[in-house]
């Protein structure tokens, strides 16, 4: 009898504990409200997933990709914490991230206005050895705070940047095409009558924010009021596409567009409206007698690296990438990078496609996820300056 009673009590206790461990589950898109705080995802770039309330100060978030795995292991998260009112003391908030289909990759960052960002201190982030979970600790004061895998550089940020560029009067802004959701994909054009063209693209993959910092600094240098930039713009046409995947960025996607496609595997097939806009641009340039001389596509990965062609794949002009990167390296401080020379494969990415179509120097310009942003921007300025010098020296 005693054994039977003990088993019954054990079953009751186990059931109660299980119920406490799971707690309420709040679906993505709905505010997750505890007695101490609210966890929301109602802003562009957000990705929070299901929120499980563990206690007033502790929630667990399921970080899910936009499409079923397998998917690139770039688990993006972004959410907003708001303390409950009235707040009489600071709140020691704990957020457990549980990754589904990926592993902890990005060092968390926080911001109070969505513009200025700081990295979490080392003692406030604990990641599981298998990378499937991470626990973030943050002190909530009397104001909301954004927490994200990387800084939020959303379409509205690009719009402000594009406005500032066109206000200078040396570049025109137009709509390259529309995303699957109908958002405008913008292009900048400089010296549209020039025969020879430099084409640069960015943000095919939503989480790749460090590459966006480099793109903006690189483009600003091309458009600067300097002797070398003015000379370059007089001779060459510049076409710059800063944000090719606005839907993915606004949606907080790990990799794809809203069609479930990795855009940097769709150059050639051109099945998506975003890459079809590229296809149409290239056709337009070719039909009007322009010649693309150099192509760069800005991305992020775990280190600073340029993916280029190896010596088996001769470019026009030959050895251009090696000269450019060697000249840049001689000027750059506090920014180590590799020139990884690869064969041109059948993968339908931008670098391969543009080389196969034009035989020109092409590169995937990769910036490390956690590379210091100022260092990445300073390096981009040097890369842009040395590129302009080298292109100006060519007898095209």
N, C-alpha and C positions, 0 to 999 in steps of 0.2 A: 504493500500500500504506500509506504514511504517513498519507495522508488518511483511509483506512478505519480505521486504528488510532485516530487522533485522534477520529474520530467515535464510535467504540465507547467510548473512555474518557470522552468528553463525556457520552454517554448514561448511563454508570454513575454519574458524578459528579452529573448532574442528578437521577437516580433517588434517590440517597442524600440529596441536599439536600431533595428533595421529601418524602421520608419523615421527615426531621428536622423539617421545617417543619410538618407536620401533627401528628405525635406521637399519643400515645394520646388517645382521645376517651371521656370518661366521661359516661354519660347522666344527666339530671336525676334526683334522688332517690337517687343513689349517691355515696358519699363520693369526692372527687377527691383522691388521695393522691400527693404528691411526696416527695422525700427531705427537703424542708425544712418542708412544711406540708400541712394538709388543708383542703380547701374543701368545706363541707357546706351542705345546704339542708333539714335535718331539723327544722324548727321552723315554727310558725305565722307566716305572712306572708312566707315565703321564696319567692324565684324566682331560680334560678341558671342554668338551661338546661344545655346540653351544655358540659362542661369539657374543653378541650384543653390538655394539658400541654406547654408550650414548653420550660421548664427547671425545675429544682428550686424556683426562686423566682418563676417567671413562668407564669401560666396565662391562657388566653383563654376567656371565657364568652360563649355565644350567648344573648342576652336576647330571648326569644320571648314574644309575647302568648298569652293563653289560647285565643283563637280565630283563625281565619285572617283576615289583613288583607282589606279595610280595617277598621281599628279606630282608636279615638281614640289620638292620638300621646302616650301617657302611659306610657313604658316603665319599668315598675317592676322593680327588682332588689333582692334582699336575700339575703345569704349570710354564712357564718361562717368565719373563718380561725382555724386552730389550729396553733401551731408544733409541729414534731416534737420529740419528747423523746429524750434530754435536750437542752436548749438551752444552748449555751455562749456564744452571742453573739446579738446582735439580727439579725433577718433583714430585708433590704430586699426586701419583696414587691412584685411588680408584677402588676396585674390589668388585662387588656385586656377591655373590654366591647364586643361586636359586636352591634349592634341589628338585629333582623330585623323589618321592618314598622313601624319607628319611628325616632326620632332622639333624641339625647342631650338630656334636658330638665331633670332634677333634679340639684341640686348634691349630691354624695354626702356621707353622714354616717356616723359610726362611734360605737360604744358598746361598753363592756366588760361591761355588765350588762343591756342591752336596755331600760334605763330612762332613764339620763342619756346624752344625745347631743351630739356635737360635729361641726361641719362640717369637711370637709377644707380644708387650706390651699390657696390658689390655685396655688402652685407644684407641688402634688401631683396636680393634675388637668389632663390635656391632652386636649382634644376635637378630633376631626378637623373640618375646615372644613365638610364635608358633613353632619356630625352623626351619621354612621353608626357611629363608633367613639369610645371614650374610654379613656384609660389612667390608672389610679389607682396611686399609689405610697403605700405605708404601711409603717412599721417595726413588725415583729412582735417583741414582747418575750417574757415568760414566761407569757402568758395569752392566751386566745382573744379575738377581737374580732369584733363584728358590723359589717357594712358594708351600708348600705341607701340607696335613693333618698331616702327620708324616714324620720322616726322610726317605729318600730313601735308603732302603737296598735291592738292586736288585741282580739278579744272578751274575753280575760281582763282587760285593762286596763279595759274598759267595765264588766265585772262588779264590779271593785273600786270603781269610781266609783259605780255603782248601789247597792252595799252601803252606801257612805258616805252617800249621799243618804237612803236609807230609814232608816238608823240615826237620822237627825235627827227622824224621826217626822212630818214634814209632807208626805210624798209616799208614794204606794203604788206598788209595782212589780208588774207582771204580764206574762204572755206575750201579746204581740200576735198572734203567729202563728209559723210555722216556715218556715225557709228550704228550698230545694230539697233540701239535704243533711240537713235535720232539725234544724238548730240553732235555738235559741230566739231570737226577735226580741222584745226587751223594750220596754215602754212605761212611762213614769212618768206618774202621774195625781195631780193636786192639785185639791181642792175639786170632787169629782165631781158635786155637786148644783147647781153654778152653771150658769146658762143660757148665758152667753157664754164662748166658748172661744178660747184661743190655742193653735195647733198648730205645733210645730216638728219638723223631721225632719233627719237627717244621714246621711252616709256611704253614699249610694247607689253612689258610685264609689270603689273601694278605695284608689287612691293618694292621695286628696285629704285628706291629713293636716292641712294648715294649717287647713282648714275645721273639722276635728274639734277642734282647739285652741279655735277661736272658739265652737263649739257648747257645749263643756263650760263655758267661762267664762260664756257667755250664760245657760245653764241654771242654773249655780251662783248667778248674780245674781238670777234670778227666785225662787230658793228660799232666798235669804239671810235672815238675821235682821236686816233693816233695816226702817225705817218704811214706805218705799215698797213693798218686796216683800211685807210682811205685809198692807198695805192691798190690794195687787193680788190676792193670793191669797184674800182674803176676798170679793172681787167676781167674780173670773174663775176659770174652770177652765183648767188648763194640762195639755196632753197633749204629752209629749216622747218622741220615738223617736230615740235617739242613733245606732243602727247598724242600717240596713235591709238591708245586704248582708254578713252575717257570713261566708258562704262565700267570697265574692270577696276579703275582707280576709285570711282565713286562707290562701287559696290564692295570695296574691300576684298577683292579677289586675290587669290594666291598666285594665279598664273594666266588665266584665260580671259577671253571676252565673253559677252553674254551668249554667244553661240556655242560655248564650251570648247573653243579652239584656242590653242597657243598660236598667237599671231606670228611669232617668229619661227613657226614651222609651216607657214602658209604662203611663203613667197614662191610663186610659181603656180601652185594650184589656184591661189587667189579666190578662195571660196567665201570669204567674209567681206562685208562691206568696207571694213577698215583697210584690208589689204587690197581690195579692188580699187580703192582710192589711190593707192600707190601705183597699181597697175596703170590706171588712167593717167596719172602724172607722168610716168615714164613714157607712155605712148605720146603724150602731148609734147614732151621735151624732144623726143626723137623726131616727131613729125615736123617740128618747127626748126629743125637743124641744129639743136643744141647738143653738146657732147659732155656727158658726165665724166669728170676727170678723177674724182675722189669721192668715196662714200664711207661714212662713219655711222655706226649705230650704237647708241649709249645704253649700257645695262649695268647691273650690279651682280656680284657674286661674292665669294668668301675672301677674295684677295684682289689686289690691283693687277690687272693683266690685259694685254691686247691680244686678241686672237687674230692672227694674220695668215697669209699664204706662205708655205715653205718654198724652198728654192726650186722645187719641181714645177711650180706654177708661176711662170714669168708674168709680170705685170707691165703695163704701159703707163708711165715709164718704169723701167726695171729698177729693182732694189729701192724703190721709193720708201716703203714702210721702214726698212732698216735704217736708212739715212734719217728719216724724220724722228724716229724714236731715239736713236743715238744722239742726235743733236739736242733733243729735248732733255734727255737724261743728264747731259753735261751741265744743264742750267738748273735742274730741279733739286731742291733740298727737302729732306724729311718726307719723301714720297717714293717708296720703292715699288717697282712694277716689273713685270715680266713681259717679254715679247714672245708669245707662244706661237710658233710657226707650225701650222697644220696643213695637211693635204685638203684640197677642196673636195668635200664629200657630197653625197647625194641628199644630205639633209636639207630640207627646204627652208633654210634660214636666210636672213637678209644678206649676210656676208657672202655666202656661197652663190646666191642667186645673182647678185650684182657683179661678182667676178665672172661668172659664166656668161652673163649677157654682154658685158662691156670689156672684160679683160683688164680692168683698172685695179689700182690698189684699194682694197676694202678691209675694214676691220670692225670687229666687235670691241668696243671700248668699255671695259668692265672696271668698275670701282668696287673696292671691298665694302661689304655691308657696314662694317663699323670703322671704316677709314675716317680719320678726323676730317670733318666737313671743310674746315678752312684750308687744310692741306690739299684736299681734293680740288677745291676751287683755285687755289694758287697754281697747282699743277696744270689744271685745265687752261689757265691763261697762257702758260708757257707752251703747252702743246699747240694751242691755237696760233700763237705767234710764230712758232717754228714751222708749222704747216703752211702758213701764208708765205713765209720767206722761201720755203722750198718749192711751193707751187709757182711762185713768181719767177723762180730761176729756171723753170722748165721751158723748153722750146716746143710748145704744143702746136 
